Amino acid sequence: MSRIGKMPVVIPAGVTVEYKDSVLTVKGAKGSLSQQITGAIDVKVEGNHVVVEALNAEQETNARHGLYRALIASMVKGVSEGYTKGLEVRGVGWKVAKQGNKLVLNVGFSHPVEFAEPAGIKLECPTQTEITVSGIDKVLVGQVAADLRAIRLPEPYHGYGIRYKGENVEHKEGKTSGKGKK
């Protein structure tokens, strides 16, 4: 039995959880999310807790037991608090700006790169070198942040690129002239 799957998920005030026909729906102040539950897994809403139960002891069921419990916990947190990822742009003359529902990135290419804001995600630029990705779906927020980072990955020699806030990029030593070596 999964250790994570055994733990109940606490439902905060203002959040409703409904399980019907193998579909779990979580509604809160920030929006609504739903998840299809497959396999030998049963979900019960008991008061202000959600309990996920495995109906057999097979390895696949055990893995899904913990997975669905983690997904439900992420959904509950998302509709009540939301998720945020921060990105930093580092480079000489590099900057980002929001124009309508697009993010315009000047990151060392010969042309500006436009990134359209996906549905369910809010992109903000508090400064010219910062990007904030926020939304209620944890997976979607992480994927959009990864897609933005992939536009210009941090390089190890000067540290130029788009990186997550707090990410440490190890710097490599540059080439040497070779003088003094025999």
Backbone as ProteinMPNN parsed JSONL, in Angstrom:
{"seq_chain_A": "MSRIGKMPVVIPAGVTVEYKDSVLTVKGAKGSLSQQITGAIDVKVEGNHVVVEALNAEQETNARHGLYRALIASMVKGVSEGYTKGLEVRGVGWKVAKQGNKLVLNVGFSHPVEFAEPAGIKLECPTQTEITVSGIDKVLVGQVAADLRAIRLPEPYHGYGIRYKGENVEHKEGKTSGKGKK", "coords_chain_A": {"N_chain_A": [[0.843, -1.175, 0.0], [0.513, 2.223, -0.776], [2.402, 4.751, 0.813], [2.057, 7.496, 0.593], [-0.451, 7.554, -0.606], [-2.116, 6.69, 1.441], [-2.475, 8.851, 3.148], [-4.891, 11.244, 4.111], [-6.463, 13.909, 2.217], [-6.82, 17.192, 3.124], [-9.611, 19.282, 2.94], [-9.862, 22.643, 2.403], [-11.737, 25.505, 3.698], [-14.273, 26.794, 1.583], [-13.744, 25.292, -0.633], [-14.963, 22.796, -2.772], [-15.381, 19.326, -3.266], [-16.15, 16.814, -5.546], [-17.057, 13.55, -6.462], [-17.927, 11.615, -9.101], [-18.98, 9.132, -11.324], [-16.35, 8.179, -11.984], [-14.951, 10.567, -12.26], [-13.297, 13.2, -10.798], [-14.05, 16.283, -9.418], [-12.943, 19.438, -8.534], [-13.723, 22.407, -7.008], [-13.148, 25.836, -6.426], [-12.264, 29.1, -5.068], [-10.582, 30.211, -7.002], [-11.097, 28.822, -9.345], [-12.001, 25.894, -11.305], [-11.162, 22.428, -11.43], [-10.769, 19.223, -12.988], [-10.402, 15.631, -12.868], [-9.861, 12.528, -14.352], [-10.32, 9.361, -12.936], [-8.767, 6.333, -13.063], [-8.499, 2.719, -13.139], [-8.187, 0.409, -10.329], [-9.098, 2.127, -8.164], [-10.616, 3.919, -5.567], [-12.369, 6.82, -4.578], [-13.251, 8.69, -1.791], [-15.256, 11.167, -0.315], [-15.173, 12.476, 2.738], [-16.581, 14.364, 4.985], [-14.499, 16.994, 5.714], [-12.352, 15.876, 4.394], [-10.575, 14.093, 1.843], [-10.342, 10.798, 0.871], [-8.309, 8.394, -0.571], [-8.541, 5.181, -1.862], [-7.059, 2.028, -2.457], [-8.207, -0.685, -4.322], [-7.194, -3.204, -4.675], [-4.131, -5.155, -4.283], [-2.198, -4.943, -6.246], [0.798, -4.046, -8.094], [0.614, -1.944, -10.001], [-1.786, -0.716, -9.247], [-1.066, 0.144, -6.716], [0.866, 2.072, -7.364], [-0.71, 3.943, -8.752], [-2.369, 4.673, -6.681], [-0.873, 6.366, -4.927], [-0.243, 8.318, -6.841], [-2.754, 9.448, -7.639], [-3.626, 10.485, -5.22], [-1.692, 12.473, -4.786], [-2.192, 14.087, -7.031], [-4.797, 14.954, -6.46], [-4.348, 16.422, -4.104], [-2.772, 18.475, -5.183], [-4.631, 19.658, -6.897], [-6.54, 20.633, -5.058], [-5.001, 22.507, -3.632], [-4.371, 24.193, -5.761], [-6.877, 25.34, -6.634], [-7.518, 26.766, -4.396], [-5.27, 28.326, -3.475], [-3.465, 28.622, -5.673], [-0.716, 28.431, -8.06], [2.671, 29.471, -8.57], [5.459, 30.288, -10.581], [8.692, 31.546, -10.9], [10.839, 33.255, -13.189], [14.078, 34.27, -14.35], [15.75, 36.571, -16.455], [18.854, 36.704, -17.844], [21.387, 38.525, -19.249], [23.314, 40.685, -21.355], [21.676, 43.538, -22.177], [19.311, 42.134, -22.514], [15.813, 41.667, -22.32], [12.36, 41.51, -21.229], [8.906, 41.975, -22.082], [5.425, 42.639, -21.644], [2.885, 42.492, -23.982], [-0.282, 43.002, -24.59], [-1.814, 39.921, -24.762], [0.526, 38.599, -25.112], [3.925, 37.676, -24.584], [6.859, 39.363, -25.059], [10.079, 38.645, -25.878], [13.353, 39.753, -25.792], [16.121, 38.303, -26.291], [18.821, 38.043, -27.182], [18.646, 37.081, -29.787], [18.372, 37.739, -33.368], [15.928, 38.775, -33.712], [12.894, 39.717, -31.979], [11.306, 37.403, -29.727], [8.092, 36.09, -29.633], [5.773, 35.017, -27.252], [2.852, 33.408, -26.783], [0.213, 33.744, -24.409], [-0.961, 30.962, -22.756], [-4.237, 29.387, -22.353], [-5.694, 29.62, -19.153], [-3.411, 30.34, -17.836], [-1.471, 32.927, -16.39], [0.716, 35.375, -17.358], [3.22, 37.526, -16.194], [5.273, 40.497, -15.991], [7.149, 41.716, -13.699], [9.53, 43.208, -13.607], [11.936, 44.258, -16.11], [13.544, 42.082, -16.4], [12.4, 39.87, -15.271], [10.047, 37.184, -15.092], [6.833, 36.074, -14.29], [4.974, 33.23, -13.86], [1.738, 32.137, -13.438], [-1.072, 30.241, -12.177], [-3.85, 27.865, -11.806], [-3.47, 25.193, -12.277], [-1.063, 22.953, -11.501], [0.633, 21.355, -13.109], [0.401, 22.537, -15.647], [1.376, 25.137, -15.151], [4.061, 24.568, -14.497], [4.868, 23.422, -16.948], [4.586, 25.535, -18.803], [6.44, 27.341, -17.727], [8.757, 25.832, -18.131], [8.748, 25.725, -20.935], [9.161, 28.447, -21.551], [11.72, 28.777, -20.444], [13.135, 27.104, -22.129], [13.408, 28.569, -24.433], [15.74, 30.059, -24.345], [18.183, 28.543, -23.013], [20.136, 28.543, -19.969], [23.556, 29.282, -20.321], [26.774, 27.816, -19.595], [29.141, 29.383, -19.46], [29.069, 32.26, -19.326], [26.7, 32.593, -18.047], [24.458, 33.551, -19.276], [21.036, 33.595, -20.232], [17.701, 32.166, -19.765], [16.511, 31.462, -16.647], [15.234, 29.566, -13.829], [13.967, 31.193, -10.89], [16.286, 31.456, -8.345], [17.73, 29.318, -9.281], [20.806, 27.65, -9.626], [23.439, 27.984, -11.738], [26.17, 26.254, -12.708], [29.337, 27.524, -13.376], [31.662, 27.17, -16.047], [35.189, 26.93, -16.574], [36.834, 29.061, -18.802], [38.551, 28.808, -22.022], [42.11, 28.387, -22.001], [45.257, 29.986, -22.757], [47.358, 28.27, -23.121], [50.009, 28.741, -22.642], [53.072, 28.043, -21.108], [52.682, 25.34, -20.794], [53.991, 22.129, -21.438]], "CA_chain_A": [[0.0, 0.0, 0.0], [1.292, 3.445, -0.91], [2.445, 5.581, 2.013], [1.467, 8.787, 0.25], [-1.861, 7.329, -0.886], [-2.871, 6.476, 2.682], [-2.732, 10.109, 3.836], [-6.069, 11.959, 3.594], [-6.276, 15.278, 1.736], [-7.698, 18.109, 3.85], [-10.313, 20.231, 2.073], [-10.016, 23.908, 3.119], [-13.025, 26.175, 3.565], [-14.478, 27.42, 0.281], [-13.428, 24.343, -1.701], [-15.867, 21.644, -2.82], [-14.861, 18.173, -4.013], [-17.237, 15.918, -5.936], [-16.591, 12.371, -7.214], [-19.073, 10.973, -9.737], [-18.691, 8.441, -12.593], [-14.891, 8.12, -12.15], [-14.397, 11.895, -12.513], [-13.208, 14.006, -9.589], [-14.127, 17.703, -9.723], [-12.593, 20.289, -7.398], [-14.086, 23.798, -7.286], [-12.723, 26.758, -5.38], [-12.358, 30.523, -5.355], [-9.797, 30.568, -8.188], [-11.566, 28.131, -10.535], [-12.423, 24.502, -11.198], [-10.321, 21.436, -12.089], [-11.32, 17.87, -12.922], [-9.432, 14.571, -13.134], [-10.401, 11.185, -14.582], [-9.692, 8.364, -12.078], [-8.839, 5.021, -13.719], [-7.917, 1.605, -12.392], [-8.874, -0.092, -9.14], [-8.958, 3.178, -7.162], [-11.88, 4.511, -5.145], [-12.193, 8.095, -3.896], [-14.377, 8.987, -0.909], [-15.244, 12.478, 0.313], [-15.691, 12.289, 4.092], [-16.508, 15.627, 5.718], [-13.533, 17.906, 5.1], [-11.204, 15.085, 3.947], [-10.71, 13.198, 0.702], [-9.567, 9.588, 1.12], [-8.097, 7.586, -1.771], [-8.368, 3.787, -1.461], [-6.705, 1.036, -3.478], [-9.14, -1.797, -4.187], [-6.432, -4.455, -4.652], [-2.734, -4.972, -3.867], [-1.293, -5.044, -7.392], [1.82, -3.004, -8.148], [0.097, -0.815, -10.774], [-2.78, -0.048, -8.405], [-0.313, 0.797, -5.649], [1.48, 3.262, -7.942], [-1.785, 4.904, -9.025], [-2.902, 5.103, -5.396], [-0.108, 7.545, -4.532], [-0.342, 9.322, -7.893], [-4.03, 10.158, -7.581], [-3.669, 11.264, -3.98], [-0.861, 13.65, -5.02], [-2.902, 14.942, -7.985], [-5.932, 15.561, -5.761], [-3.787, 17.442, -3.213], [-2.353, 19.595, -6.03], [-5.842, 20.315, -7.378], [-7.129, 21.362, -3.932], [-4.158, 23.681, -3.385], [-4.461, 25.076, -6.921], [-8.122, 26.116, -6.673], [-7.623, 27.626, -3.222], [-4.149, 29.261, -3.411], [-2.833, 28.818, -6.966], [0.707, 28.115, -8.17], [3.477, 30.51, -9.199], [6.855, 29.992, -10.888], [9.412, 32.747, -11.307], [11.965, 33.102, -14.106], [14.971, 35.42, -14.483], [16.422, 36.702, -17.745], [20.188, 37.256, -17.615], [22.159, 38.761, -20.456], [23.533, 42.103, -21.605], [20.657, 44.1, -23.058], [18.165, 41.235, -22.652], [14.656, 42.124, -21.56], [11.05, 40.965, -21.578], [7.802, 42.914, -21.9], [4.108, 42.061, -21.929], [2.105, 43.279, -24.931], [-1.566, 42.327, -24.735], [-1.736, 38.574, -24.175], [1.783, 38.013, -25.555], [5.162, 38.044, -23.911], [7.875, 39.635, -26.08], [11.39, 38.421, -25.279], [14.552, 40.129, -26.538], [17.1, 37.496, -25.569], [20.042, 37.795, -27.926], [18.43, 36.667, -31.172], [18.286, 38.877, -34.273], [14.526, 39.2, -33.736], [12.217, 39.427, -30.708], [10.532, 36.164, -29.689], [6.779, 36.294, -29.038], [5.241, 33.827, -26.584], [1.432, 33.635, -26.497], [-0.233, 33.313, -23.088], [-1.909, 29.859, -22.888], [-5.47, 29.478, -21.565], [-5.541, 29.169, -17.776], [-2.116, 30.793, -17.315], [-1.264, 34.372, -16.4], [2.126, 35.752, -17.442], [3.464, 38.901, -15.766], [6.657, 40.961, -15.997], [7.312, 42.749, -12.675], [10.617, 44.058, -14.088], [12.334, 43.9, -17.473], [14.326, 40.849, -16.403], [11.693, 38.843, -14.502], [8.785, 36.664, -15.614], [6.08, 35.319, -13.307], [3.962, 32.362, -14.45], [0.824, 31.73, -12.382], [-2.305, 29.583, -12.589], [-4.366, 26.929, -10.809], [-3.039, 23.843, -12.624], [0.367, 22.841, -11.198], [1.331, 20.774, -14.252], [0.426, 23.526, -16.719], [2.286, 26.214, -14.743], [5.418, 24.048, -14.655], [5.169, 23.207, -18.367], [4.765, 26.841, -19.446], [7.723, 27.857, -17.253], [9.805, 25.066, -18.817], [8.754, 26.161, -22.329], [9.817, 29.758, -21.588], [13.142, 28.563, -20.166], [13.729, 26.426, -23.283], [13.673, 29.54, -25.499], [17.17, 30.369, -24.256], [18.69, 27.85, -21.83], [21.321, 29.188, -19.402], [24.811, 28.684, -20.778], [27.651, 27.692, -18.43], [30.355, 30.191, -19.478], [28.782, 33.601, -18.823], [25.458, 32.538, -17.286], [23.358, 34.158, -20.025], [19.919, 32.705, -20.526], [16.505, 32.259, -18.928], [16.62, 30.449, -15.591], [14.265, 29.659, -12.74], [14.444, 32.005, -9.763], [17.025, 30.668, -7.37], [18.484, 28.232, -9.933], [22.246, 27.862, -9.636], [24.079, 27.459, -12.942], [27.607, 26.134, -12.467], [30.131, 28.123, -14.444], [32.847, 26.441, -16.481], [36.357, 27.746, -16.835], [37.024, 29.28, -20.235], [39.788, 28.27, -22.599], [43.338, 29.062, -21.624], [46.128, 30.198, -23.909], [48.26, 27.12, -23.269], [51.394, 29.129, -22.364], [53.675, 27.417, -19.941], [52.5, 23.901, -20.812], [54.947, 21.438, -22.312]], "C_chain_A": [[0.891, 1.241, 0.0], [1.239, 4.276, 0.373], [1.789, 6.939, 1.756], [-0.033, 8.626, 0.049], [-2.708, 7.165, 0.361], [-3.241, 7.774, 3.383], [-3.971, 10.801, 3.258], [-5.702, 13.375, 3.155], [-7.292, 16.156, 2.453], [-8.301, 19.105, 2.861], [-10.488, 21.533, 2.849], [-11.414, 24.508, 2.896], [-13.118, 26.865, 2.209], [-14.167, 26.524, -0.893], [-14.41, 23.183, -1.622], [-15.262, 20.57, -3.705], [-16.024, 17.239, -4.284], [-16.661, 14.785, -6.781], [-17.813, 11.647, -7.757], [-18.632, 10.382, -11.073], [-17.209, 8.48, -12.944], [-14.259, 9.462, -12.515], [-14.452, 12.68, -11.207], [-13.176, 15.47, -10.005], [-13.87, 18.497, -8.45], [-12.888, 21.729, -7.803], [-13.686, 24.664, -6.107], [-12.835, 28.188, -5.84], [-11.651, 30.905, -6.656], [-10.259, 29.864, -9.462], [-11.954, 26.696, -10.247], [-11.472, 23.606, -11.991], [-10.997, 20.076, -11.991], [-10.265, 16.864, -13.364], [-10.169, 13.246, -13.296], [-9.62, 10.203, -13.708], [-9.882, 7.003, -12.738], [-8.217, 3.955, -12.832], [-8.744, 1.254, -11.179], [-8.67, 0.881, -7.968], [-10.348, 3.725, -6.852], [-11.576, 5.776, -4.359], [-13.445, 8.361, -3.072], [-14.18, 10.366, -0.298], [-15.942, 12.33, 1.654], [-15.513, 13.58, 4.876], [-15.574, 16.602, 5.03], [-12.245, 17.181, 4.709], [-11.58, 14.305, 2.69], [-9.786, 12.019, 0.967], [-9.516, 8.783, -0.177], [-7.796, 6.163, -1.32], [-8.015, 2.93, -2.667], [-7.593, -0.186, -3.246], [-8.467, -3.162, -4.275], [-4.973, -4.132, -4.34], [-1.747, -5.119, -5.017], [-0.346, -3.848, -7.438], [1.311, -1.766, -8.898], [-0.935, -0.017, -9.971], [-2.095, 0.724, -7.281], [0.322, 2.099, -6.155], [0.426, 4.338, -8.212], [-2.385, 5.461, -7.743], [-2.197, 6.386, -4.939], [-0.202, 8.672, -5.545], [-1.623, 10.126, -7.762], [-4.169, 10.97, -6.31], [-2.868, 12.554, -4.155], [-1.546, 14.618, -5.995], [-4.066, 15.667, -7.322], [-5.439, 16.67, -4.827], [-3.356, 18.675, -4.007], [-3.559, 20.369, -6.553], [-6.466, 21.168, -6.276], [-6.325, 22.622, -3.638], [-4.282, 24.684, -4.53], [-5.713, 25.932, -6.934], [-8.279, 27.019, -5.459], [-6.517, 28.695, -3.193], [-3.561, 29.595, -4.773], [-1.345, 28.491, -6.903], [1.417, 29.233, -8.92], [4.888, 29.995, -9.41], [7.497, 31.281, -11.365], [10.588, 32.403, -12.206], [12.764, 34.396, -14.134], [15.604, 35.39, -15.867], [17.754, 37.375, -17.473], [20.933, 37.342, -18.936], [22.265, 40.257, -20.692], [22.502, 42.598, -22.618], [19.432, 43.228, -23.229], [17.023, 41.738, -21.785], [13.391, 41.445, -22.065], [10.003, 42.04, -21.308], [6.509, 42.214, -22.272], [3.373, 43.015, -22.852], [0.808, 42.54, -25.196], [-1.518, 40.987, -24.026], [-0.483, 37.841, -24.646], [2.93, 38.518, -24.707], [6.209, 38.214, -25.011], [9.23, 39.574, -25.4], [12.481, 38.864, -26.248], [15.713, 39.477, -25.808], [18.277, 37.089, -26.456], [19.864, 37.253, -29.328], [18.349, 37.924, -32.047], [16.877, 39.456, -34.33], [13.908, 38.959, -32.348], [11.386, 38.147, -30.821], [9.215, 36.467, -28.986], [6.271, 34.975, -28.481], [3.802, 34.135, -26.179], [1.065, 33.048, -25.139], [-1.255, 32.183, -23.247], [-3.152, 30.077, -22.016], [-5.225, 28.918, -20.169], [-4.243, 29.601, -17.121], [-2.048, 32.31, -17.411], [0.233, 34.64, -16.375], [2.253, 37.221, -17.056], [4.953, 39.202, -15.84], [6.799, 42.059, -14.954], [8.444, 43.717, -13.007], [10.974, 43.59, -15.491], [13.095, 42.585, -17.539], [13.668, 39.727, -15.601], [10.397, 38.468, -15.194], [8.133, 35.874, -14.492], [4.984, 34.555, -14.026], [3.052, 31.912, -13.318], [-0.446, 31.132, -12.969], [-2.749, 28.602, -11.528], [-3.92, 25.501, -11.07], [-1.522, 23.743, -12.474], [1.16, 22.332, -12.397], [1.467, 21.801, -15.371], [1.362, 24.686, -16.399], [3.734, 25.776, -14.929], [5.81, 23.873, -16.101], [5.398, 24.525, -19.093], [6.094, 27.467, -19.015], [8.885, 27.138, -17.942], [9.895, 25.461, -20.29], [9.424, 27.529, -22.483], [11.319, 29.621, -21.379], [13.843, 27.961, -21.382], [13.993, 27.378, -24.45], [15.149, 29.902, -25.516], [17.704, 29.781, -22.955], [19.927, 28.564, -21.276], [22.596, 28.492, -19.862], [25.847, 28.769, -19.655], [28.874, 28.615, -18.407], [30.14, 31.599, -18.924], [27.522, 33.633, -17.962], [24.289, 33.194, -17.984], [22.265, 33.129, -20.248], [18.733, 32.983, -19.616], [16.591, 31.123, -17.922], [15.5, 30.637, -14.582], [14.837, 30.544, -11.646], [15.105, 31.093, -8.751], [17.818, 29.525, -7.972], [19.963, 28.602, -9.969], [22.828, 27.197, -10.875], [25.577, 27.437, -12.686], [28.372, 26.672, -13.665], [31.346, 27.256, -14.747], [33.989, 27.429, -16.686], [36.514, 27.869, -18.348], [38.326, 28.681, -20.726], [40.983, 29.076, -22.116], [44.257, 29.141, -22.835], [47.079, 29.032, -24.148], [49.701, 27.479, -23.024], [51.867, 28.448, -21.098], [53.47, 25.907, -19.894], [53.484, 23.285, -21.777], [54.48, 20.071, -22.646]], "O_chain_A": [[1.902, 1.29, 0.7], [0.169, 4.48, 0.947], [1.059, 7.458, 2.6], [-0.809, 9.475, 0.487], [-3.9, 7.47, 0.342], [-4.214, 7.809, 4.136], [-4.087, 10.932, 2.039], [-4.748, 13.964, 3.663], [-8.493, 15.891, 2.395], [-7.59, 19.696, 2.049], [-11.191, 21.545, 3.86], [-12.162, 24.07, 2.023], [-12.143, 27.455, 1.743], [-14.309, 26.944, -2.041], [-14.663, 22.647, -0.543], [-14.7, 20.862, -4.76], [-16.792, 16.908, -3.381], [-15.876, 15.022, -7.699], [-18.633, 11.13, -6.998], [-17.981, 11.061, -11.867], [-16.85, 8.783, -14.082], [-13.141, 9.491, -13.03], [-15.509, 12.811, -10.589], [-12.369, 15.86, -10.848], [-14.498, 18.26, -7.419], [-12.374, 22.217, -8.809], [-13.857, 24.286, -4.948], [-13.429, 28.468, -6.881], [-12.085, 31.832, -7.34], [-9.859, 30.26, -10.556], [-12.204, 26.322, -9.101], [-11.029, 23.968, -13.081], [-11.715, 19.802, -11.028], [-9.356, 17.19, -14.127], [-11.006, 12.89, -12.467], [-8.389, 10.207, -13.731], [-11.012, 6.564, -12.95], [-7.493, 4.265, -11.886], [-9.864, 1.738, -11.014], [-8.141, 0.507, -6.922], [-11.151, 3.963, -7.754], [-10.637, 5.806, -3.563], [-14.563, 8.272, -3.581], [-13.095, 10.701, 0.175], [-17.147, 12.089, 1.712], [-14.423, 13.863, 5.375], [-15.819, 16.999, 3.89], [-11.173, 17.785, 4.691], [-12.73, 13.912, 2.497], [-8.601, 12.199, 1.251], [-10.545, 8.524, -0.8], [-6.906, 5.947, -0.496], [-8.586, 3.078, -3.747], [-7.719, -0.665, -2.119], [-9.098, -4.178, -3.981], [-4.619, -2.968, -4.154], [-0.57, -5.394, -4.782], [-0.642, -2.783, -6.898], [1.562, -0.644, -8.459], [-0.949, 1.213, -10.017], [-2.508, 1.834, -6.942], [0.313, 3.109, -5.452], [0.654, 5.514, -7.929], [-2.857, 6.598, -7.721], [-2.852, 7.373, -4.604], [-0.238, 9.844, -5.172], [-1.586, 11.357, -7.772], [-4.773, 12.042, -6.327], [-3.311, 13.617, -3.72], [-1.487, 15.832, -5.804], [-4.299, 16.848, -7.582], [-6.045, 17.74, -4.765], [-3.554, 19.802, -3.552], [-3.518, 21.596, -6.644], [-6.877, 22.301, -6.528], [-6.901, 23.688, -3.419], [-4.296, 25.892, -4.296], [-5.636, 27.128, -7.214], [-9.089, 27.946, -5.484], [-6.805, 29.859, -2.911], [-3.19, 30.744, -5.011], [-0.786, 28.3, -5.823], [0.834, 29.866, -9.8], [5.455, 29.344, -8.533], [6.904, 32.023, -12.149], [11.253, 31.386, -12.011], [12.211, 35.483, -13.965], [15.948, 34.328, -16.385], [17.797, 38.483, -16.938], [21.085, 36.348, -19.646], [21.392, 41.015, -20.27], [22.461, 42.141, -23.76], [18.569, 43.564, -24.04], [17.235, 42.18, -20.655], [13.351, 40.888, -23.162], [10.173, 42.895, -20.439], [6.495, 41.311, -23.108], [3.245, 44.203, -22.554], [0.79, 41.56, -25.941], [-1.218, 40.918, -22.834], [-0.423, 36.612, -24.591], [2.905, 39.633, -24.186], [6.421, 37.3, -25.808], [9.511, 40.335, -24.474], [12.528, 38.405, -27.389], [16.23, 40.02, -24.831], [18.677, 35.925, -26.471], [20.858, 36.986, -30.004], [18.267, 39.038, -31.53], [16.66, 40.51, -34.929], [14.367, 38.078, -31.621], [10.833, 37.848, -31.879], [9.202, 37.027, -27.89], [6.33, 33.943, -29.15], [3.554, 35.006, -25.344], [1.551, 31.98, -24.765], [-2.322, 32.411, -23.817], [-3.121, 30.855, -21.061], [-4.616, 27.858, -20.022], [-3.996, 29.263, -15.964], [-2.507, 32.904, -18.386], [0.935, 34.184, -15.472], [1.49, 38.062, -17.529], [5.789, 38.301, -15.763], [6.594, 43.229, -15.276], [8.341, 44.911, -12.726], [10.384, 42.638, -16.003], [13.273, 42.028, -18.622], [14.322, 38.734, -15.285], [9.732, 39.307, -15.801], [8.799, 35.091, -13.814], [4.159, 35.148, -14.721], [3.535, 31.359, -12.33], [-0.85, 31.454, -14.086], [-2.124, 28.497, -10.472], [-3.984, 24.669, -10.165], [-0.779, 24.372, -13.228], [2.251, 22.833, -12.671], [2.532, 21.922, -15.976], [2.07, 25.168, -17.283], [4.546, 26.532, -15.462], [6.955, 24.14, -16.467], [6.31, 24.625, -19.913], [6.797, 28.056, -19.837], [9.883, 27.767, -18.295], [10.993, 25.528, -20.843], [10.172, 27.749, -23.436], [12.105, 30.277, -22.064], [15.007, 28.265, -21.643], [14.732, 27.025, -25.37], [15.745, 30.038, -26.585], [17.682, 30.44, -21.916], [20.694, 29.136, -22.05], [22.703, 27.267, -19.802], [25.803, 29.698, -18.848], [29.591, 28.627, -17.406], [30.951, 32.078, -18.131], [27.3, 34.595, -17.226], [23.235, 33.384, -17.377], [22.537, 31.942, -20.43], [18.755, 33.909, -18.804], [16.726, 29.959, -18.3], [14.898, 31.706, -14.485], [16.055, 30.635, -11.49], [14.538, 30.076, -8.352], [18.518, 28.821, -7.245], [20.322, 29.732, -10.303], [22.719, 25.982, -11.041], [26.188, 28.485, -12.472], [28.093, 26.324, -14.812], [31.971, 26.689, -13.851], [33.769, 28.614, -16.938], [36.346, 26.894, -19.081], [39.103, 28.12, -19.953], [40.886, 30.276, -21.858], [44.052, 28.437, -23.824], [47.552, 28.837, -25.268], [50.568, 26.619, -23.175], [51.114, 28.307, -20.135], [54.04, 25.248, -19.024], [53.779, 23.863, -22.824], [55.16, 19.346, -23.372]]}, "name": "protein", "num_of_chains": 1, "seq": "MSRIGKMPVVIPAGVTVEYKDSVLTVKGAKGSLSQQITGAIDVKVEGNHVVVEALNAEQETNARHGLYRALIASMVKGVSEGYTKGLEVRGVGWKVAKQGNKLVLNVGFSHPVEFAEPAGIKLECPTQTEITVSGIDKVLVGQVAADLRAIRLPEPYHGYGIRYKGENVEHKEGKTSGKGKK"}
